[in-house]
Every structure is written in structure tokens, then in C-alpha cells.
Amino acid sequence: MPRTGPGMFDKTAGKEIKNRRKEKKITQKDLGKKVGVSYQMIQKYEKGKSIIPAGVFIKIATILKVSPVELFKEVMKKLDPYWDH
């Protein structure tokens, strides 16, 4: 049966995105405009209430000036402390 809602990756990624966005002093509204989604959608991503599509994840990482691979690795390390790729 396919997953129908956000999972732990989305929730953890949302928290990491929020932290990095705040470090860069970017508002949800500004991030949403740059990504091409509403600020409400950014809120949903950050709260783990919506699945983050891969393309959006890549755009967000780029806007936050972090490699999408590095952002992915950070999220995976938080999900599994033994994950090291």
C-alpha cells in the first residue's frame, strides 16, 4: 500500500529547512516566492504536514545555499545516527 502522507523524512527535513531558513534570515514568504509555492506550503513543509517533492527540496537547498546532497545527508544523520554515506 503506498504511503499517503508525510513520513519521518519529511518531518525531519522540514525542521532542518526551517532552522537553515532562519539562520539565513529568510522569511517563509520570501522562500515561497523563490521556490514558486505559497508561504502556507512552506509552513506545511517545515511542520512536516506535507510531503516535500524532490524538485522542491532541491530548490530550497539551492536557495539556502547548501548542496541538496548535504541537506539530504544532514536529514539522514538525524533520522539514523549510524547513517554515514
C-alpha positions as CSV (number, residue, x, y, z in Angstrom):
1,M,0.0,0.0,0.0
2,P,1.5,3.4,-1.0
3,R,2.3,6.0,1.6
4,T,-0.4,8.7,1.6
5,G,1.1,11.3,3.9
6,P,4.4,12.8,5.1
7,G,6.8,10.4,6.8
8,M,9.7,10.9,9.2
9,F,12.0,12.1,6.4
10,D,9.6,15.0,5.5
11,K,9.2,15.9,9.2
12,T,12.9,15.9,9.9
13,A,13.7,17.7,6.6
14,G,11.1,20.3,7.4
15,K,12.8,21.1,10.8
16,E,16.2,21.3,9.1
17,I,14.8,23.6,6.4
18,K,13.2,25.8,9.0
19,N,16.5,26.1,11.0
20,R,18.6,26.9,7.9
21,R,16.0,29.4,6.7
22,K,16.0,31.2,10.0
23,E,19.9,31.2,10.0
24,K,19.8,32.9,6.6
25,K,17.1,35.3,7.9
26,I,14.7,34.4,5.0
27,T,11.0,34.6,5.6
28,Q,8.6,31.9,4.7
29,K,7.0,34.3,2.3
30,D,10.3,35.1,0.5
31,L,11.3,31.4,0.4
32,G,7.9,30.5,-1.0
33,K,8.2,33.1,-3.8
34,K,11.7,31.9,-4.8
35,V,10.5,28.3,-4.8
36,G,7.3,29.0,-6.6
37,V,4.9,28.0,-3.8
38,S,2.8,29.9,-1.2
39,Y,4.2,30.7,2.3
40,Q,1.5,28.4,3.6
41,M,3.1,25.5,1.7
42,I,6.5,26.4,3.2
43,Q,4.8,26.2,6.6
44,K,3.4,22.8,5.8
45,Y,6.8,21.6,4.7
46,E,8.5,23.0,7.8
47,K,5.9,21.5,10.2
48,G,6.1,18.1,8.5
49,K,2.5,18.3,7.4
50,S,3.2,17.8,3.7
51,I,5.5,15.7,1.6
52,I,8.4,17.7,0.1
53,P,8.7,16.8,-3.6
54,A,12.3,16.1,-4.7
55,G,12.4,19.1,-7.0
56,V,11.2,21.5,-4.3
57,F,13.7,20.0,-1.9
58,I,16.5,20.7,-4.4
59,K,15.2,24.3,-5.0
60,I,15.0,25.0,-1.3
61,A,18.5,23.7,-0.7
62,T,19.9,25.8,-3.5
63,I,18.1,29.0,-2.2
64,L,19.5,28.3,1.3
65,K,23.0,27.9,-0.3
66,V,23.5,24.3,0.7
67,S,24.1,21.4,-1.6
68,P,21.0,19.3,-1.9
69,V,23.2,16.3,-1.1
70,E,24.5,17.9,2.1
71,L,21.0,18.8,3.2
72,F,19.9,15.2,2.5
73,K,22.8,13.8,4.5
74,E,22.0,16.1,7.4
75,V,18.4,14.9,7.5
76,M,19.5,11.2,7.2
77,K,22.0,11.6,10.1
78,K,19.2,12.9,12.3
79,L,17.0,10.0,11.3
80,D,19.7,7.4,11.8
81,P,22.9,8.4,13.7
82,Y,24.7,5.4,12.1
83,W,23.9,6.6,8.6
84,D,27.2,7.7,7.0
85,H,27.3,7.9,3.3
